[in-house]
Amino acid sequence: MVTSGSAAPSQTLWRNLRLATLAPDRPGLGIVERGAIAVSHGRILFAGAEAELPSGFEAFEPIDGEGRWATPALVDCHTHLVYGGNRAKEFEMRLEGASYEEIARAGGGIVSSVAATNALSVEELVEASLPRLDALLGEGVSTVEIKSGYGLSVEGELNMLRAARELGRRRPVRVVSSWLAAHAVPKDYKDRRDLFLADVVLKGMDRARAEALADAVDGFCETIAFSPAEIARVFDHAKALGLPVKLHAEQLSNLGGAKLAASYGALSADHLEYLDAEGAAAMAEAGTVAVLLPGAFYAIRETRKPPVQLLRDARVPIAVATDCNPGTSPLTSLLLAMNMASTLFELTVVESLAGATREGARALGLLHETGTLEAGKSADFAIWNIESPAELVYRMGFNPLHARVFRGEVV
């Protein structure tokens, strides 16, 4: 992962804060009413009650939080943020009654973004994507996953990941990149799917791994995309390269994608509207996170909700993300995604906030590094002008961020 460079952070002691630590050993949001956070060289040395602050921090630069709330910085664990053009026409078609599947089979959907994306250079992709990234950062996000998937050629896919890496150099943010060449089959490979998998998905994966452009491998397992057998071929190759996997699964139908992903120890299975009990049990056993994407559910006017109670009963961790993409979730607000997750899917405030912090980090394999306010982790946190954490889920179109801290620096 490549991130923005900055000068070595000073040693700071944030006092007079109300903390929602999200620490797993604390109940609910892990609230500490009179809290402090000690930071040294970008790491948290202490996060807890100010009354329990040990000695040794007297020389740290004090910062008065003035009674504000602090949470872990937000984590958007599923985006397609790098792309060219837009798909406003398809939005109009949906309003006139066309389904997502009908649009895709008519030559729209994912494939319609390919020409616009491939027409741009890496620098142009970066410039097109920066406003979307900035919108997320402006809401307290510190970690963003960015997928390829709109190149559908080796160079096109690699250029998307090169742009993602460059975004991490241009902004103070942790960028996690995913190789998603198994997103759709381009027209010129329509009757040569095996060749597309061999020549683009697998060979390109080799290149992405060799150039350190991919942190994980993703796929789209669906009737309009790739079968479980085809995804297994992709995942076998990823496993051989030592890359973790994740999967778009059970969005429009139940092909058993979640169970397949779990069998490979996937970091996450995402969407999951058609998930069944067998898939949920497999995910729970494998520790695979369920990533819910209410923006896509809303944008394509789906009626089948993810089985949230089934996930709770199976004790599957639940994350929430924007799914920022040009066609089915043109959403660049993780705060709004949290509201949607609670309003549309009936997640509690604790579940939505945990989903956009701790569980989002877990879905990226980064819970050891970020997602909670705990000693030893990266000093990534957000300071909010709110009276209670519920406001972060309750409000729509209002951003109460006071400050974003990334690796100990206010940015």
C-alpha positions as CSV (number, residue, x, y, z in Angstrom):
1,M,0.0,0.0,0.0
2,V,1.3,3.5,-0.9
3,T,0.2,6.6,1.0
4,S,0.9,10.3,1.0
5,G,4.2,11.1,2.6
6,S,4.5,13.8,5.3
7,A,7.0,15.1,7.9
8,A,7.5,13.0,11.0
9,P,4.6,13.8,13.3
10,S,5.1,15.4,16.7
11,Q,4.2,13.8,20.0
12,T,0.7,14.9,20.9
13,L,-1.7,14.4,23.8
14,W,-5.3,14.9,23.0
15,R,-7.3,15.6,26.1
16,N,-10.9,16.5,27.0
17,L,-12.4,14.2,24.5
18,R,-15.4,11.9,24.5
19,L,-14.2,8.7,22.8
20,A,-16.1,6.0,20.8
21,T,-13.1,3.7,20.7
22,L,-14.9,0.8,19.0
23,A,-12.5,-1.5,20.9
24,P,-13.8,-5.1,20.7
25,D,-13.2,-5.6,24.4
26,R,-15.6,-2.8,25.3
27,P,-19.3,-3.0,25.0
28,G,-21.2,-1.2,22.2
29,L,-19.2,1.7,20.8
30,G,-16.6,1.4,23.5
31,I,-17.5,4.8,25.0
32,V,-15.1,6.7,27.3
33,E,-16.7,9.9,28.5
34,R,-13.6,11.8,29.7
35,G,-10.9,10.5,27.4
36,A,-7.5,11.1,26.1
37,I,-5.4,9.9,23.1
38,A,-1.6,10.0,23.3
39,V,0.2,9.8,19.9
40,S,3.9,9.4,19.1
41,H,5.4,9.0,15.7
42,G,2.0,8.3,14.1
43,R,1.0,5.5,16.6
44,I,-1.5,5.5,19.4
45,L,0.3,5.0,22.7
46,F,-2.8,5.4,24.9
47,A,-6.5,5.7,24.3
48,G,-8.8,5.7,27.3
49,A,-10.0,7.5,30.4
50,E,-7.9,10.6,31.1
51,A,-8.0,9.6,34.8
52,E,-6.1,6.4,33.9
53,L,-3.4,8.2,31.8
54,P,0.0,7.0,33.0
55,S,2.9,9.2,33.6
56,G,5.4,9.8,30.8
57,F,3.4,12.1,28.6
58,E,4.2,15.4,30.3
59,A,6.4,16.6,27.4
60,F,3.8,15.7,24.7
61,E,2.2,18.7,22.9
62,P,-1.3,19.1,24.5
63,I,-4.4,19.6,22.4
64,D,-7.7,20.4,24.0
65,G,-10.5,18.5,22.3
66,E,-13.0,20.9,24.0
67,G,-15.4,18.1,24.9
68,R,-15.8,16.9,21.3
69,W,-16.4,13.3,20.2
70,A,-13.5,11.3,18.7
71,T,-14.0,8.1,16.7
72,P,-11.7,5.9,14.7
73,A,-11.3,7.5,11.2
74,L,-13.8,6.0,8.8
75,V,-12.9,3.1,6.5
76,D,-14.5,2.8,3.0
77,C,-13.8,-0.9,2.3
78,H,-15.5,-1.2,-1.1
79,T,-15.2,1.4,-3.9
80,H,-14.7,1.6,-7.7
81,L,-13.5,5.2,-7.3
82,V,-11.2,5.3,-10.3
83,Y,-13.1,5.5,-13.6
84,G,-13.8,7.8,-16.6
85,G,-17.1,9.3,-17.7
86,N,-20.4,8.7,-16.1
87,R,-23.6,6.6,-16.6
88,A,-26.3,9.2,-16.1
89,K,-28.1,7.8,-19.2
90,E,-28.5,4.5,-17.5
91,F,-29.8,6.3,-14.4
92,E,-32.4,7.8,-16.7
93,M,-33.2,4.3,-18.2
94,R,-33.8,2.9,-14.7
95,L,-36.2,5.7,-14.0
96,E,-38.1,4.7,-17.1
97,G,-38.4,1.1,-15.9
98,A,-35.3,-0.8,-17.1
99,S,-33.7,-3.3,-14.7
100,Y,-30.0,-3.5,-13.9
101,E,-29.9,-6.9,-15.7
102,E,-31.7,-5.6,-18.7
103,I,-29.4,-2.6,-19.0
104,A,-26.3,-4.9,-18.8
105,R,-27.6,-7.3,-21.4
106,A,-28.3,-4.4,-23.7
107,G,-24.7,-3.5,-23.7
108,G,-24.8,-1.1,-20.8
109,G,-23.7,-1.6,-17.2
110,I,-20.1,-2.2,-16.4
111,V,-19.0,-2.5,-20.0
112,S,-20.3,0.9,-20.9
113,S,-17.7,2.5,-18.5
114,V,-14.8,0.7,-20.2
115,A,-14.4,3.0,-23.2
116,A,-14.5,6.2,-21.1
117,T,-12.0,4.8,-18.7
118,N,-9.6,3.4,-21.3
119,A,-9.7,6.7,-23.1
120,L,-7.9,8.4,-20.2
121,S,-4.2,8.3,-19.3
122,V,-3.1,7.4,-15.7
123,E,-2.8,11.1,-14.9
124,E,-6.2,11.9,-16.3
125,L,-7.7,9.1,-14.3
126,V,-6.1,10.5,-11.2
127,E,-7.5,14.0,-11.9
128,A,-10.9,12.6,-12.6
129,S,-10.9,10.6,-9.4
130,L,-9.4,13.2,-7.0
131,P,-12.7,15.0,-6.4
132,R,-14.4,11.8,-5.4
133,L,-11.6,10.9,-3.0
134,D,-11.6,14.4,-1.5
135,A,-15.3,14.1,-0.8
136,L,-14.6,10.9,1.2
137,L,-11.6,12.4,3.1
138,G,-13.7,15.4,3.9
139,E,-16.0,13.2,5.9
140,G,-13.3,11.7,8.1
141,V,-12.2,8.7,5.9
142,S,-8.6,7.6,6.3
143,T,-8.6,4.3,4.4
144,V,-10.1,3.6,1.0
145,E,-10.2,0.4,-1.0
146,I,-10.1,1.0,-4.8
147,K,-10.8,-1.7,-7.3
148,S,-9.9,-2.0,-11.0
149,G,-12.6,-3.5,-13.3
150,Y,-13.3,-0.9,-16.0
151,G,-10.2,-1.6,-18.1
152,L,-11.0,-5.2,-19.1
153,S,-7.6,-5.4,-20.8
154,V,-4.3,-6.0,-19.0
155,E,-3.0,-2.4,-19.5
156,G,-6.4,-0.9,-18.8
157,E,-6.7,-2.7,-15.5
158,L,-3.1,-2.0,-14.5
159,N,-3.6,1.7,-15.3
160,M,-6.5,1.9,-13.0
161,L,-4.4,0.5,-10.2
162,R,-1.5,2.8,-11.1
163,A,-4.0,5.7,-10.7
164,A,-5.1,4.3,-7.3
165,R,-1.5,4.1,-6.1
166,E,-0.9,7.7,-7.3
167,L,-4.0,8.9,-5.4
168,G,-2.4,7.5,-2.3
169,R,0.7,9.6,-3.0
170,R,-1.3,12.8,-3.7
171,R,-3.4,12.7,-0.5
172,P,-2.9,11.7,3.1
173,V,-4.9,8.5,2.9
174,R,-4.3,4.7,3.1
175,V,-5.2,3.2,-0.3
176,V,-5.9,-0.5,-0.6
177,S,-6.1,-1.7,-4.2
178,S,-7.9,-4.8,-5.6
179,W,-7.5,-6.5,-8.9
180,L,-11.0,-6.9,-10.3
181,A,-10.5,-7.9,-13.9
182,A,-13.1,-10.6,-13.4
183,H,-15.8,-7.9,-13.4
184,A,-17.4,-8.3,-16.8
185,V,-16.6,-10.0,-20.1
186,P,-15.9,-7.4,-22.9
187,K,-17.7,-7.8,-26.2
188,D,-14.7,-9.0,-28.2
189,Y,-14.4,-12.0,-25.7
190,K,-18.1,-12.7,-25.6
191,D,-17.7,-16.2,-27.0
192,R,-14.2,-16.7,-25.7
193,R,-14.6,-16.4,-21.9
194,D,-11.9,-18.9,-21.1
195,L,-9.5,-16.9,-23.2
196,F,-10.4,-13.7,-21.4
197,L,-9.7,-15.4,-18.1
198,A,-6.4,-16.7,-19.3
199,D,-5.1,-13.7,-21.2
200,V,-6.5,-10.8,-19.2
201,V,-7.6,-11.8,-15.7
202,L,-4.8,-14.3,-14.9
203,K,-1.9,-12.9,-16.8
204,G,-2.8,-9.4,-15.8
205,M,-2.9,-10.6,-12.2
206,D,0.7,-11.8,-12.5
207,R,1.7,-8.3,-13.7
208,A,-0.2,-6.6,-10.9
209,R,1.5,-8.8,-8.4
210,A,4.9,-8.3,-9.9
211,E,4.5,-4.5,-10.0
212,A,3.1,-4.4,-6.4
213,L,-0.2,-2.8,-7.6
214,A,-2.6,-5.3,-6.1
215,D,-3.3,-5.9,-2.4
216,A,-6.1,-8.3,-3.1
217,V,-8.1,-10.0,-5.9
218,D,-11.9,-9.6,-6.3
219,G,-14.5,-10.9,-8.7
220,F,-18.1,-10.6,-9.7
221,C,-20.0,-13.9,-9.3
222,E,-23.4,-13.4,-10.9
223,T,-25.5,-14.6,-13.9
224,I,-24.4,-11.5,-15.9
225,A,-20.8,-11.9,-14.9
226,F,-18.8,-15.0,-13.9
227,S,-19.8,-18.4,-12.7
228,P,-18.6,-20.0,-9.5
229,A,-16.3,-22.3,-11.5
230,E,-14.8,-19.4,-13.3
231,I,-14.3,-17.5,-10.0
232,A,-12.7,-20.6,-8.5
233,R,-10.1,-20.5,-11.3
234,V,-9.4,-16.8,-10.5
235,F,-9.1,-17.5,-6.8
236,D,-6.8,-20.5,-7.3
237,H,-4.4,-18.2,-9.2
238,A,-4.6,-15.6,-6.5
239,K,-3.9,-18.1,-3.9
240,A,-0.8,-19.3,-5.8
241,L,0.4,-15.7,-5.9
242,G,-0.2,-15.2,-2.2
243,L,-2.9,-12.6,-2.7
244,P,-6.1,-12.5,-0.4
245,V,-9.5,-12.6,-2.1
246,K,-12.9,-11.1,-1.8
247,L,-16.0,-11.4,-3.9
248,H,-19.1,-9.6,-5.2
249,A,-21.6,-12.3,-4.3
250,E,-25.4,-12.9,-4.1
251,Q,-26.4,-9.5,-5.3
252,L,-29.0,-10.5,-8.0
253,S,-29.3,-14.2,-7.4
254,N,-27.9,-17.0,-5.2
255,L,-25.1,-18.8,-7.0
256,G,-23.3,-19.9,-3.8
257,G,-20.7,-17.2,-4.2
258,A,-20.4,-16.4,-0.5
259,K,-19.8,-20.0,0.4
260,L,-17.2,-20.3,-2.4
261,A,-15.5,-17.2,-1.1
262,A,-15.5,-18.5,2.4
263,S,-13.9,-21.7,1.2
264,Y,-10.9,-19.6,0.1
265,G,-10.8,-17.7,3.4
266,A,-12.0,-14.6,1.7
267,L,-11.6,-11.3,3.5
268,S,-15.1,-10.4,2.5
269,A,-18.2,-11.2,0.5
270,D,-20.1,-8.1,-0.6
271,H,-23.7,-7.2,-1.5
272,L,-25.3,-10.4,-0.3
273,E,-29.0,-9.6,-0.9
274,Y,-29.6,-13.3,-1.8
275,L,-27.4,-14.9,0.8
276,D,-28.8,-18.1,2.4
277,A,-28.1,-19.7,5.7
278,E,-25.5,-22.1,4.3
279,G,-23.5,-19.2,2.9
280,A,-23.8,-17.2,6.2
281,A,-22.6,-20.2,8.2
282,A,-19.6,-20.7,5.8
283,M,-18.7,-17.0,6.2
284,A,-18.9,-17.2,10.0
285,E,-16.6,-20.2,10.1
286,A,-14.1,-18.6,7.8
287,G,-14.2,-15.2,9.4
288,T,-15.3,-13.6,6.1
289,V,-16.8,-10.1,6.6
290,A,-20.2,-9.3,5.1
291,V,-19.9,-5.9,3.3
292,L,-23.3,-4.3,2.9
293,L,-23.7,-1.7,0.1
294,P,-26.9,0.2,0.6
295,G,-26.0,2.8,-2.1
296,A,-26.3,0.1,-4.8
297,F,-29.5,-1.3,-3.3
298,Y,-31.0,2.2,-3.4
299,A,-29.7,3.3,-6.8
300,I,-30.9,0.3,-8.7
301,R,-34.2,0.2,-6.7
302,E,-33.8,-3.3,-5.4
303,T,-36.5,-4.7,-3.1
304,R,-34.7,-7.7,-1.6
305,K,-32.7,-6.7,1.4
306,P,-29.6,-8.5,2.7
307,P,-30.6,-10.9,5.5
308,V,-29.2,-8.9,8.3
309,Q,-30.8,-11.0,11.1
310,L,-29.3,-14.1,9.5
311,L,-25.9,-12.5,9.6
312,R,-26.4,-11.5,13.2
313,D,-27.5,-14.9,14.2
314,A,-24.5,-16.5,12.5
315,R,-22.2,-13.9,14.1
316,V,-20.8,-12.7,10.8
317,P,-19.1,-9.3,11.1
318,I,-20.9,-6.6,9.1
319,A,-19.2,-3.8,7.3
320,V,-20.7,-0.8,5.5
321,A,-19.2,0.9,2.4
322,T,-20.2,3.3,-0.4
323,D,-19.6,1.1,-3.4
324,C,-18.7,4.3,-5.1
325,N,-19.0,3.6,-8.9
326,P,-20.4,5.3,-12.0
327,G,-23.3,3.1,-12.6
328,T,-25.0,1.6,-9.6
329,S,-23.8,3.6,-6.7
330,P,-22.6,7.1,-7.6
331,L,-22.1,7.7,-3.9
332,T,-19.2,9.6,-2.3
333,S,-20.5,9.9,1.2
334,L,-19.8,7.2,3.8
335,L,-21.9,9.1,6.3
336,L,-24.9,8.8,4.0
337,A,-24.1,5.1,3.4
338,M,-24.3,4.6,7.2
339,N,-27.7,6.3,7.3
340,M,-28.9,4.2,4.4
341,A,-27.6,1.0,6.1
342,S,-29.7,1.8,9.2
343,T,-32.7,3.2,7.4
344,L,-33.0,0.6,4.6
345,F,-31.4,-2.4,6.2
346,E,-32.3,-1.7,9.8
347,L,-28.7,-1.8,11.2
348,T,-28.4,-0.3,14.7
349,V,-26.3,2.8,15.2
350,V,-23.6,0.6,16.8
351,E,-23.6,-1.7,13.8
352,S,-23.4,1.1,11.2
353,L,-20.6,2.9,13.0
354,A,-18.7,-0.3,13.6
355,G,-19.3,-1.2,10.0
356,A,-17.7,2.0,8.7
357,T,-14.7,1.7,11.1
358,R,-13.7,-1.5,12.9
359,E,-15.5,-4.0,10.5
360,G,-14.4,-2.0,7.4
361,A,-10.8,-2.4,8.5
362,R,-11.4,-6.1,9.2
363,A,-12.8,-6.5,5.7
364,L,-9.5,-5.2,4.3
365,G,-7.3,-7.3,6.6
366,L,-6.2,-4.2,8.4
367,L,-7.8,-4.5,11.8
368,H,-4.3,-4.8,13.3
369,E,-3.5,-1.3,11.9
370,T,-6.6,0.8,12.0
371,G,-10.4,0.9,12.7
372,T,-10.4,1.3,16.5
373,L,-8.8,3.6,19.0
374,E,-6.4,1.3,20.8
375,A,-2.8,1.5,21.8
376,G,-0.4,0.2,19.1
377,K,-2.5,1.2,16.1
378,S,-2.1,3.9,13.6
379,A,-3.3,7.3,15.0
380,D,-6.2,7.6,12.5
381,F,-9.2,9.3,14.1
382,A,-11.9,11.8,13.4
383,I,-13.0,14.6,15.7
384,W,-16.7,15.6,15.4
385,N,-18.9,18.5,16.4
386,I,-21.8,16.3,17.6
387,E,-23.7,15.7,20.8
388,S,-23.8,11.9,20.4
389,P,-22.4,9.3,18.0
390,A,-25.9,8.6,16.8
391,E,-25.8,11.9,14.9
392,L,-23.2,10.4,12.5
393,V,-25.9,7.9,11.4
394,Y,-29.0,10.0,11.8
395,R,-28.2,13.1,9.7
396,M,-28.4,13.3,5.9
397,G,-26.5,15.8,3.9
398,F,-24.7,17.3,6.9
399,N,-21.1,16.9,7.7
400,P,-20.1,17.6,11.3
401,L,-16.4,16.8,10.9
402,H,-14.1,19.1,13.0
403,A,-10.8,17.5,12.2
404,R,-9.3,14.4,10.5
405,V,-6.1,12.9,12.0
406,F,-4.1,10.5,9.9
407,R,-1.0,8.8,11.2
408,G,-1.0,11.4,14.0
409,E,-1.2,14.5,11.8
410,V,-4.2,16.8,11.5
411,V,-4.9,16.9,7.8
